């Protein structure tokens, strides 16, 4: 009976708290949204399962969780905690990205820059609520809607908030089709949503090869803190566009990014143990993250309308919402809302220009915040 009692005391049923049960429920909700609603399943399934695994109560003396030195999960989480995984994700993104639309219509880069206002406005809001400057910078980057960038910056500036910021960033990335359309419709008229974009010019192979090198030099000199993220992004893009490293580009955009996404998502989810995650500041981070994402979307749309005051050939302001770097979901949302105004109103390729510009913008913003803070 003594052995049996010892066994009972070591089970998760005895040590399970209400907080653990709540987090396990949240993990199951993430998995359900991914499977039933198809909300970013490549992200939400690993994160959701990680949340479930991370909230099984630990056994005393057994290193099991991400915060237990020597545990398997802690070794996997090392890639998150030390900022190893995000640059590898950027390498894969670069190998998948086509900058042709942005190069053919460079003024659309401004929409990606405008969306970053959400980052800095949220930083001010976090400071007002009592967060430290470093914590505020890490929270603000959620507005860029770029999970890897949010993880990278929070690991450098506010590692104590890494779990909450990571979950918030990826949650809002997954909810792009839910959050953005109401804001886009609210800030535009029916006539504005019906604007047809002009056809883009063909971009030469030489331009595509020169661009990642020149753009890296400009971005890196402007924000040295972004060297790792920007460098890996443009390196992946050079692998793709050079046409002489197809095997490397193929590996970067398939096997590598898939493996890293699995490890990153699962370990981030496992880091949300109720004892460290369920705090008032976590709720504030989620609220600020939603505000950041909404403000970034609004800034992109409003800046597109501002640009139209000076342009002979108007741009559809819906593509301004794609200035957040949730690639390619925010571009798809612009296409979806545009098609509501006409079945021939195709905006996807045009929206990809501010979308990829938003990736660059959020990485540069992260570099600036890291350098300054």
C-alpha positions as CSV (number, residue, x, y, z in Angstrom):
1,X,0.0,0.0,0.0
2,X,2.9,2.3,0.7
3,X,4.3,1.8,-2.8
4,X,0.8,2.2,-4.2
5,X,0.3,5.5,-2.3
6,X,3.7,6.7,-3.6
7,X,2.6,5.9,-7.1
8,X,-0.6,7.8,-6.7
9,X,1.3,10.9,-5.4
10,X,3.4,10.8,-8.5
11,X,0.6,10.8,-11.0
12,X,-0.5,13.9,-12.8
13,X,-4.1,13.5,-11.5
14,X,-3.0,14.4,-7.9
15,X,-0.8,17.4,-9.0
16,X,-3.1,18.7,-11.7
17,X,-4.1,22.3,-10.9
18,X,-7.0,24.3,-12.3
19,X,-4.5,26.4,-14.3
20,X,-3.1,23.3,-15.9
21,X,-6.6,22.2,-16.9
22,X,-7.3,25.6,-18.4
23,X,-4.1,25.5,-20.4
24,X,-4.8,22.0,-21.6
25,X,-8.2,23.1,-22.7
26,X,-6.7,26.0,-24.6
27,X,-4.3,23.6,-26.3
28,X,-7.2,21.5,-27.4
29,X,-9.0,24.6,-28.7
30,X,-5.9,25.5,-30.8
31,X,-5.8,22.0,-32.3
32,X,-9.6,22.1,-33.0
33,X,-9.3,25.5,-34.8
34,X,-6.5,24.2,-36.9
35,X,-8.3,21.0,-37.9
36,X,-11.9,22.2,-38.1
37,X,-11.4,25.9,-39.3
38,X,-8.1,25.3,-41.1
39,X,-6.6,28.3,-39.2
40,X,-2.8,28.0,-39.8
41,X,-2.7,24.2,-39.0
42,X,1.1,24.1,-39.6
43,X,1.4,26.3,-36.6
44,X,-1.5,25.7,-34.3
45,X,-1.3,21.9,-34.3
46,X,2.3,21.8,-33.0
47,X,1.7,24.7,-30.6
48,X,-1.6,23.2,-29.4
49,X,-0.1,19.8,-28.7
50,X,2.9,21.4,-27.1
51,X,0.5,23.3,-24.7
52,X,-1.1,20.0,-23.8
53,X,2.2,18.3,-23.2
54,X,3.7,21.2,-21.3
55,X,0.9,21.3,-18.8
56,X,1.0,17.7,-17.6
57,X,2.2,18.3,-14.0
58,X,5.9,17.3,-13.5
59,X,7.1,14.6,-11.2
60,X,9.4,15.7,-8.5
61,X,13.0,14.8,-9.2
62,X,12.3,13.9,-12.9
63,X,13.5,16.5,-15.5
64,X,10.6,16.6,-17.9
65,X,9.6,20.2,-18.8
66,X,11.2,22.9,-20.9
67,X,12.4,24.7,-17.8
68,X,14.0,21.5,-16.2
69,X,17.7,21.4,-16.9
70,X,18.8,18.3,-18.7
71,X,15.3,17.4,-20.0
72,X,14.8,16.5,-23.7
73,X,12.3,19.4,-24.0
74,X,14.8,21.9,-22.6
75,X,17.3,20.9,-25.3
76,X,14.6,21.4,-28.0
77,X,13.6,24.7,-26.3
78,X,17.2,25.9,-26.5
79,X,16.6,26.8,-30.2
80,X,13.8,29.1,-29.1
81,X,15.5,30.5,-26.0
82,X,18.7,31.3,-27.8
83,X,17.1,32.6,-31.0
84,X,18.4,29.7,-33.2
85,X,15.1,28.7,-34.8
86,X,13.8,32.1,-36.1
87,X,16.7,32.7,-38.5
88,X,16.3,29.2,-39.9
89,X,12.6,29.9,-40.5
90,X,13.7,33.1,-42.3
91,X,16.1,31.1,-44.5
92,X,13.2,28.9,-45.7
93,X,10.9,31.9,-46.2
94,X,13.6,33.6,-48.3
95,X,13.9,30.5,-50.5
96,X,10.1,30.6,-51.0
97,X,9.7,34.3,-51.6
98,X,9.4,36.0,-55.0
99,X,10.2,39.7,-54.8
100,X,9.2,40.3,-58.4
101,X,5.9,42.2,-57.6
102,X,7.6,44.5,-55.2
103,X,10.5,45.2,-57.6
104,X,8.1,45.9,-60.4
105,X,6.1,48.4,-58.3
106,X,8.6,49.7,-55.6
107,X,6.2,52.3,-54.2
108,X,4.2,49.5,-52.6
109,X,7.2,49.0,-50.2
110,X,5.8,52.0,-48.3
111,X,2.8,50.0,-47.3
112,X,4.9,47.5,-45.6
113,X,6.7,50.3,-43.8
114,X,3.4,52.0,-42.8
115,X,2.2,48.8,-41.2
116,X,5.1,48.9,-38.7
117,X,3.6,52.0,-37.0
118,X,1.5,49.4,-35.1
119,X,4.7,48.1,-33.5
120,X,5.9,51.5,-32.2
121,X,2.4,52.6,-31.1
122,X,2.0,49.4,-29.1
123,X,5.4,49.9,-27.6
124,X,4.2,53.2,-26.2
125,X,1.0,51.6,-24.9
126,X,3.1,48.9,-23.1
127,X,5.3,51.5,-21.5
128,X,2.1,53.3,-20.3
129,X,0.9,50.1,-18.7
130,X,4.1,49.7,-16.7
131,X,6.2,47.3,-18.7
132,X,9.9,48.0,-18.9
133,X,11.3,49.5,-22.2
134,X,12.8,46.1,-23.1
135,X,9.5,44.3,-22.4
136,X,7.6,46.9,-24.3
137,X,9.8,46.5,-27.4
138,X,9.3,42.8,-27.3
139,X,5.5,43.2,-27.0
140,X,5.3,45.8,-29.7
141,X,6.8,43.5,-32.3
142,X,3.7,41.4,-32.1
143,X,2.1,44.0,-34.3
144,X,4.4,42.9,-37.2
145,X,2.4,39.6,-37.2
146,X,5.7,37.7,-37.6
147,X,6.1,34.8,-35.2
148,X,9.8,34.1,-35.7
149,X,10.7,37.8,-35.4
150,X,8.6,38.1,-32.2
151,X,10.4,35.1,-30.7
152,X,13.8,36.3,-31.8
153,X,13.4,39.8,-30.3
154,X,11.7,38.6,-27.0
155,X,14.5,36.1,-26.5
156,X,16.9,39.0,-26.6
157,X,15.0,41.7,-24.8
158,X,12.5,40.0,-22.5
159,X,13.1,36.2,-22.1
160,X,10.7,36.1,-19.1
161,X,7.8,37.0,-21.5
162,X,8.9,34.7,-24.3
163,X,6.1,32.1,-23.9
164,X,3.3,34.7,-23.7
165,X,4.6,36.8,-26.6
166,X,5.2,33.7,-28.8
167,X,1.7,32.4,-28.3
168,X,0.2,35.8,-28.8
169,X,2.1,36.4,-32.1
170,X,1.3,33.0,-33.5
171,X,-2.4,33.2,-32.4
172,X,-2.9,36.5,-34.2
173,X,-1.1,35.2,-37.3
174,X,-3.6,32.3,-37.4
175,X,-6.5,34.6,-36.9
176,X,-5.6,36.9,-39.8
177,X,-8.8,35.9,-41.8
178,X,-10.9,36.8,-38.8
179,X,-9.3,40.0,-37.5
180,X,-8.4,41.8,-40.7
181,X,-11.5,41.8,-42.9
182,X,-13.7,43.9,-40.6
183,X,-11.0,46.5,-40.2
184,X,-10.5,46.6,-44.0
185,X,-14.2,47.0,-44.7
186,X,-14.6,49.7,-42.0
187,X,-11.8,51.9,-43.4
188,X,-12.7,51.6,-47.1
189,X,-15.6,52.4,-49.3
190,X,-17.1,50.1,-51.8
191,X,-15.7,52.1,-54.7
192,X,-12.2,52.0,-53.1
193,X,-12.4,48.2,-52.8
194,X,-13.4,48.0,-56.5
195,X,-10.2,49.7,-57.7
196,X,-8.4,47.6,-60.3
197,X,-4.6,47.4,-60.0
198,X,-2.5,48.0,-63.1
199,X,-0.5,45.1,-64.5
200,X,3.1,44.8,-63.3
201,X,6.1,44.8,-65.5
202,X,8.3,41.7,-65.9
203,X,11.4,41.7,-63.7
204,X,14.7,40.5,-65.1
205,X,16.7,37.6,-63.7
206,X,19.6,40.0,-63.1
207,X,17.4,42.3,-61.0
208,X,16.2,39.3,-58.9
209,X,19.9,38.3,-58.2
210,X,21.2,41.7,-57.4
211,X,18.2,42.7,-55.2
212,X,18.9,40.4,-52.2
213,X,22.6,41.5,-52.0
214,X,21.9,45.2,-52.3
215,X,18.8,45.1,-50.0
216,X,20.7,43.2,-47.4
217,X,23.5,45.8,-47.4
218,X,21.0,48.6,-47.0
219,X,18.9,46.9,-44.3
220,X,22.0,45.7,-42.3
221,X,23.7,49.1,-42.4
222,X,20.4,50.7,-41.3
223,X,19.7,48.2,-38.5
224,X,22.7,46.0,-37.6
225,X,20.5,44.2,-35.1
226,X,18.6,42.7,-37.9
227,X,21.7,41.1,-39.6
228,X,20.8,37.5,-38.6
229,X,17.2,37.6,-39.7
230,X,17.7,39.7,-42.8
231,X,20.9,37.9,-43.8
232,X,19.2,34.5,-43.6
233,X,16.1,35.8,-45.5
234,X,18.1,37.2,-48.4
235,X,20.5,34.2,-48.4
236,X,17.6,31.9,-48.9
237,X,16.2,34.2,-51.6
238,X,19.6,34.2,-53.4
239,X,19.7,30.4,-53.3
240,X,16.3,30.5,-55.1
241,X,17.0,33.2,-57.6
242,X,20.6,32.3,-58.6
243,X,19.2,29.1,-60.3
244,X,22.5,27.3,-59.6
245,X,21.7,26.1,-56.1
246,X,18.3,24.5,-56.6
247,X,19.0,21.6,-54.3
248,X,19.9,23.9,-51.4
249,X,16.9,26.2,-52.1
250,X,14.6,23.2,-52.2
251,X,15.9,21.8,-48.9
252,X,15.6,25.2,-47.2
253,X,11.9,25.8,-48.3
254,X,10.7,22.2,-47.7
255,X,12.6,19.9,-45.3
256,X,14.4,22.5,-43.2
257,X,11.5,24.9,-42.6
258,X,9.1,22.0,-41.9
259,X,11.4,20.5,-39.3
260,X,12.2,23.8,-37.6
261,X,8.5,24.7,-37.6
262,X,7.6,21.5,-35.8
263,X,10.3,21.9,-33.2
264,X,9.7,25.6,-32.7
265,X,5.9,25.3,-32.5
266,X,5.9,22.3,-30.1
267,X,8.6,23.7,-27.8
268,X,6.9,27.2,-27.7
269,X,3.6,25.5,-26.7
270,X,5.3,23.3,-24.1
271,X,6.8,26.5,-22.5
272,X,3.3,27.7,-21.5
273,X,3.1,25.9,-18.2
274,X,0.3,27.3,-16.2
275,X,2.6,28.2,-13.2
276,X,4.6,30.6,-15.4
277,X,2.1,31.5,-18.1
278,X,-1.3,32.2,-16.4
279,X,-0.5,35.7,-15.0
280,X,-2.1,39.1,-15.4
281,X,0.7,40.3,-17.6
282,X,0.0,37.5,-20.1
283,X,-3.6,38.8,-20.5
284,X,-2.2,42.3,-21.0
285,X,0.2,41.0,-23.6
286,X,-2.6,39.4,-25.5
287,X,-4.7,42.6,-25.4
288,X,-1.7,44.7,-26.5
289,X,-1.0,42.2,-29.3
290,X,-4.5,42.4,-30.6
291,X,-4.3,46.2,-30.5
292,X,-0.9,46.1,-32.3
293,X,-2.2,43.8,-35.0
294,X,-5.4,45.9,-35.5
295,X,-3.4,49.2,-35.6
296,X,-0.8,47.8,-38.1
297,X,-3.6,46.7,-40.4
298,X,-5.4,50.0,-40.1
299,X,-2.1,52.0,-40.8
300,X,-1.5,50.0,-43.9
301,X,-5.0,50.6,-45.3
302,X,-5.0,54.3,-44.3
303,X,-1.5,54.9,-45.8
304,X,-2.7,53.4,-49.1
305,X,-5.5,55.9,-49.1
306,X,-3.1,58.7,-48.4
307,X,-0.9,57.6,-51.3
308,X,-3.9,57.7,-53.6
309,X,-4.1,61.5,-53.0
310,X,-0.9,61.9,-55.0
311,X,-1.1,59.0,-57.5
312,X,-2.5,59.1,-61.0
313,X,-3.0,55.4,-61.1
314,X,-4.8,54.6,-57.9
315,X,-3.9,51.6,-55.8
316,X,-6.5,49.4,-54.0
317,X,-6.3,50.3,-50.3
318,X,-7.1,46.7,-49.4
319,X,-3.6,45.7,-50.2
320,X,-2.3,48.0,-47.5
321,X,-3.6,45.5,-45.0
322,X,-1.0,43.0,-46.4
323,X,1.7,45.3,-45.0
324,X,1.8,43.1,-41.9
325,X,4.2,40.3,-42.5
326,X,1.8,37.3,-42.1
327,X,2.9,35.8,-45.4
328,X,0.9,34.9,-47.4
329,X,-2.3,34.9,-45.3
330,X,-2.8,38.7,-45.2
331,X,-2.3,38.8,-49.0
332,X,-4.9,36.1,-49.4
333,X,-7.3,38.1,-47.2
334,X,-6.9,41.2,-49.5
335,X,-7.7,39.0,-52.4
336,X,-10.7,37.5,-50.6
337,X,-12.2,40.9,-49.7
338,X,-11.4,42.3,-53.1
339,X,-13.3,39.4,-54.8
340,X,-16.4,40.3,-52.8
341,X,-16.6,43.5,-54.9
342,X,-16.1,41.7,-58.2
343,X,-15.1,38.3,-59.4
344,X,-12.4,39.7,-61.6
345,X,-10.8,41.9,-58.9
346,X,-7.7,39.9,-58.3
347,X,-5.3,41.5,-55.8
348,X,-3.2,38.5,-54.6
349,X,-0.1,39.2,-56.6
350,X,-0.3,43.0,-56.0
351,X,-0.8,42.4,-52.2
352,X,2.3,40.2,-52.1
353,X,4.5,43.3,-52.6
354,X,3.5,45.0,-49.3
355,X,3.4,41.5,-47.7
356,X,7.0,40.7,-48.4
357,X,7.9,44.3,-47.6
358,X,6.2,43.8,-44.3
359,X,8.5,40.8,-43.6
360,X,11.5,43.1,-44.2
361,X,9.9,45.9,-42.2
362,X,9.2,43.8,-39.1
363,X,12.8,42.4,-39.2
364,X,14.3,45.9,-39.5
365,X,12.0,47.1,-36.7
366,X,13.2,44.3,-34.5
367,X,16.8,45.2,-35.3
368,X,16.2,48.8,-34.4
369,X,14.5,47.9,-31.2
370,X,17.2,45.5,-30.2
371,X,19.9,48.1,-31.0
372,X,18.2,50.9,-29.1
373,X,16.8,49.0,-26.1
